[in-house]
Amino acid sequence: MSMSYPGVHTRDPIKKRRRLLKGNLLLLIELQECDSQLVMFMVRKKNLPEKLDKLDAKLLAFKDEIEQNKKKHDQLKSLHTDKEKEIKKLNENAAKAKEKLLEVKNNKEYQAMLKEIEIAESSCGNVETEIISILEELDKVSLLAKKDEESLNQQKKKYEEEKKQIEADLNTIDEDFVKWEQKRNDLRKKIPDDLLAKYEKIKNRNNGVGVISVWKEVCNGCHMNIPPQLYNELQKSLELISCPNCNRIIYFQNREKPA
Ligand SMILES: [Zn+2]
């Protein structure tokens, strides 16, 4: 292993070039990390408010759903009131008919009156049956409404927590973005202009990735195989090498024994 350090002059031109290449590659790798991070921050910054909107919509939809049960509850209540009134009226009618029964003069009238009472009483029975089923339904809906209320409170709590987290994330992203942007600007100053231009050009053509590692003869950018000869060359080259398939600047990285 060579004991030369950056800034220490060496008379061996090959060592010097290798050191220069290695230095530039390291800068490019760091720059790539910065660029990728910045893209990721931008994506998250765009996605988080959308996530927040979805959260709002979800809570609103849930409130709407709950409203349906409340409405049903109110409808059943008023139906119950109507039916009670109806029964009261029917009872009154039956009572009146029974009073008149004492005043009838002949059998024909008597039979007609009996019929009237019978109808009123049987109607009463029917309405009572209806009321029972309304009350049963009302019990069910009341229980649902109570459960809805509990769920709504839980949903609200969850909503507040998630909202808080998203807002905190947004703040963190802004801070991180500034930090990584500063780091990127510092790195760019250290990289030779022509190399920087080359990196930018390749990066812009390749989904934001201009420099990528190669391991076991596979380019990690396009996942295609690198010819064995080029793979060998990559490990000892003094020049920058590009992937023959995706054209990204490639470097050898032993993934089992990280540098
Ligand atoms: Zn490739």
Boltz pocket constraint, residues with backbone or C-beta under 6 A from the ligand:
constraints:
  - pocket:
      binder: B
      contacts: [[A, 219], [A, 220], [A, 221], [A, 222], [A, 223], [A, 224], [A, 243], [A, 244], [A, 245], [A, 246], [A, 247], [A, 248]]
      max_distance: 6.0
